[in-house]
């Protein structure tokens, strides 16, 4: 790796770190997976910034982004797409699903059935999907950032071993460290004051 490339990657990581605070290791793994043409699996509870990471990564690379919310009633055709009969031209037209994007967030992947989970296998391994014996190439670059809830959560399905092999990296986030939480709170308050969402305490005191 050249020095220029290393500097660009460092700048990219710093840019994403402005949005995702206190998660430098996760950001680094996401960038590594993207550059290695791999996929990332993140396991943690909802609400810790996994969706924000995927959106920030897509914006940094100027890539298209799609989010798929996996639920128990989600079908494989809801992921890869389906063929719909065109009555005017008397033929079937393929309607691509949300998998046709550069960066796809597979949110809570273990809340759906293994049948729907397996719909991602061909896309992750070969960057293509096959519907009705027709192969459709996915846009490049292509990356799946999947999230899963802890297995002890209600309504989750274990991820089959075959699906695990499609991910080059797996990471558990955990809660923010104390120092990171302090910096996050301080920056949030500072941003709010700059935007004048509420006046500082001394200003409110003197106004009375």
PyMOL commands that set and color helices and strands:
alter all, ss='L'
color gray80, all
select helices_A, chain A and resi 3-17+24-35+50-60+76-80+109-111+114-126+161-164+178-194+201-207
alter helices_A, ss='H'
color red, helices_A
select strands_A, chain A and resi 40-43+65-69+81-86+91-96+103-107+128-131+134-137+143-148+169-172
alter strands_A, ss='S'
color yellow, strands_A
deselect
rebuild
show_as cartoon
